[in-house]
Amino acid sequence: MLITDLDFQKTYSYADYLLWEFEQTVELIKGKIFPMAAPMVKHQKASRNLSGLFWAFFKKKPCQWFAAPFDVRLFDRKKSEKADQNIYTVVQPDLCIICDENKLDKKGCIGSPDLVVEILSEGNSKKEMRLKFELYEEVGIKEYWVVDPEHESLMQFVLNEKQKFELLKTYFEDDIFPCHIFPELLVNVSEIFEK
């Protein structure tokens, strides 16, 4: 089956997603299919550099980090059902941190990671900035970073007491900032974009 064989107007579940064997990676957001383009070099370098930072920081801590491709199945916070046919959102964040090991199974993560990092690429910034922003806020992700390799910047959002994302700050070259939920994790923005 090819991705073009699917009806993009139809609502799909994770049970459908498990049956697909496409060459192209897709995400499922509220039952709708979103094909993903292969990331550009700047994107991959930022991912590599952040992965190294996360590996060094989390290697002796109970939280674990994962990099795409890694299925994160999200469900409405008000619902507790976790059956594949009741899950309509499967995303592949560029990087995520998960502290509750009960959220991990052989397929990936079920439930909200603690921290999600999305790295912008050509063609995906509208999706990251709008759809995923709203989705991650809705499912209660505690901290969300949007990394922009083109402008060498990082926006740090945290979930406030009203369960809404609040932009703490936008960081640029040479800024060093603490992760909000892991304050001992200090990030030098320049290191994210090192060649």
C-alpha atoms as one frame of an Amber mdcrd trajectory, in Angstrom:
protein
   0.000   0.000   0.000   1.158   3.505  -0.828   0.440   6.579   1.230  -1.439
   7.983  -1.778  -3.890   5.056  -1.492  -5.227   6.468   1.781  -8.232   8.756
   2.054  -6.849  11.929   3.651 -10.393  12.984   4.607 -10.950   9.872   6.726
 -10.250   9.678  10.466  -7.711   6.972  11.336  -6.722   5.406  14.652  -3.482
   3.970  15.977  -4.818   0.507  15.059  -4.832   1.661  11.402  -1.401   3.266
  11.801   0.067  -0.070  12.932  -0.981  -1.678   9.647   0.752   0.862   7.412
   4.160   0.090   5.936   5.087   3.225   4.039   8.565   4.292   3.044   7.671
   7.815   4.159   7.187   8.550   7.849   3.774   9.843   8.871   2.236  11.288
  11.996  -1.384  10.947  12.999  -2.870  14.048  14.641  -6.446  13.737  15.868
  -7.063  11.026  13.285  -5.634  12.930  10.296  -2.510  11.876   8.399   0.487
  14.200   8.146   3.345  12.953   5.927   6.784  13.981   7.165   9.583  15.078
   4.868  13.125  13.906   5.482  14.898  16.467   7.700  17.547  18.819   6.321
  21.189  18.836   7.436  20.822  21.810   9.833  17.886  20.030  11.475  19.876
  16.830  11.917  22.897  18.652  13.338  20.707  20.376  15.937  19.120  17.023
  16.799  22.535  15.364  17.098  23.897  18.121  19.332  20.858  18.126  21.633
  20.953  14.323  21.756  24.535  14.486  22.998  23.567  17.010  25.656  20.592
  14.888  26.781  22.639  11.677  26.780  25.284  13.232  29.033  22.731  14.756
  31.401  20.251  11.880  31.715  22.594   8.851  31.622  22.562   8.424  35.424
  19.072   9.785  36.063  15.704   8.009  36.142  14.320   9.978  33.191  15.037
   8.723  29.672  15.420  10.598  26.387  14.393   9.395  22.954  14.931  10.736
  19.441  12.766  10.343  16.345  11.697   8.043  14.927   9.891   7.173  18.169
   6.121   6.814  18.416   4.446   8.913  21.096   0.762   7.990  21.411  -1.308
  10.754  22.921  -4.862  10.637  24.179  -7.257  13.143  25.630  -6.281  13.833
  29.266  -9.901  13.264  30.299  -9.971   9.734  28.897  -8.148   6.793  30.393
  -8.673   4.256  27.600  -5.428   3.204  25.993  -6.654   0.687  23.409  -5.058
   1.154  19.983  -8.427   1.819  18.350  -9.130   4.623  20.843  -5.910   6.523
  20.131  -6.068   9.003  17.270  -2.779  10.814  17.718   0.703   9.400  17.131
   3.517  11.922  16.833   7.252  11.581  16.458   8.846  14.470  18.336  12.421
  15.161  17.345  13.410  14.595  20.986  11.473  13.857  24.145  12.154  13.173
  27.802  10.015  10.682  29.719  10.317  10.323  33.475   7.443   7.903  34.158
   8.661   4.507  32.943   5.073   3.218  33.087   4.479   5.310  29.948   7.006
   3.212  28.020   6.175  -0.033  26.272   7.678  -1.964  23.393   5.942   0.321
  20.861   7.189   3.610  22.326   5.484   6.037  24.682   1.823   6.146  25.618
   0.907   9.399  27.280   2.590  12.766  27.516   6.364  13.068  27.741   7.658
  15.590  30.280   9.667  17.600  27.752   9.277  17.700  23.982  11.674  19.293
  21.500  10.631  19.993  17.918  13.199  21.228  15.421  11.849  23.268  12.538
  12.575  22.296   8.950  11.392  23.715   5.665   7.730  22.921   5.302   7.009
  21.907   8.890   7.075  25.161  10.839   3.328  25.811  10.516   2.616  22.299
  11.796   4.992  22.615  14.755   3.933  26.106  15.655   0.204  25.642  15.400
  -1.014  22.037  15.408   1.600  20.571  17.681   1.669  23.607  19.961  -2.072
  23.233  20.574  -1.825  19.450  20.840   1.072  19.460  23.315  -0.663  22.082
  25.418  -3.925  20.106  25.383  -2.280  16.858  26.525  -0.309  18.538  29.308
   3.316  18.423  28.139   5.149  20.299  30.915   7.812  21.922  28.741   8.089
  22.395  24.978  11.070  23.710  23.032  10.836  24.894  19.434  14.293  24.974
  17.862  14.819  27.078  14.733  18.091  26.116  12.993  17.643  28.760  10.307
  17.655  31.621  12.834  19.711  29.725  15.437  17.141  30.318  18.143  15.088
  28.366  20.657  11.684  29.206  22.142  11.009  27.732  25.580   7.357  27.185
  26.522   6.142  25.895  29.896   2.697  24.827  31.009   1.351  27.328  33.525
  -1.155  26.783  36.347  -4.031  27.364  33.871  -2.704  24.477  31.750  -1.700
  26.873  28.950   1.719  27.243  27.362   3.557  30.363  28.338   6.611  31.553
  26.401   9.353  31.922  29.011  11.839  33.352  26.566  13.353  33.099  23.109
  17.069  32.323  23.274  19.729  33.140  20.711  23.430  32.550  20.088  25.564
  32.529  23.253  22.537  32.473  25.582  22.734  29.855  28.309  19.437  28.859
  29.850  18.162  26.345  32.398  15.566  23.788  31.465  12.453  24.717  33.462
  11.555  21.230  34.713  15.191  20.105  35.086  16.883  23.302  36.374  20.321
  21.625  36.632  20.239  21.083  32.850  21.926  24.173  31.397  21.788  24.623
  27.645  24.190  26.780  25.646  22.270  27.748  22.501  25.480  28.039  20.468
  26.233  24.353  21.155  22.925  23.318  19.607  23.979  24.836  16.299  27.665
  23.863  16.291  28.788  22.562  12.954
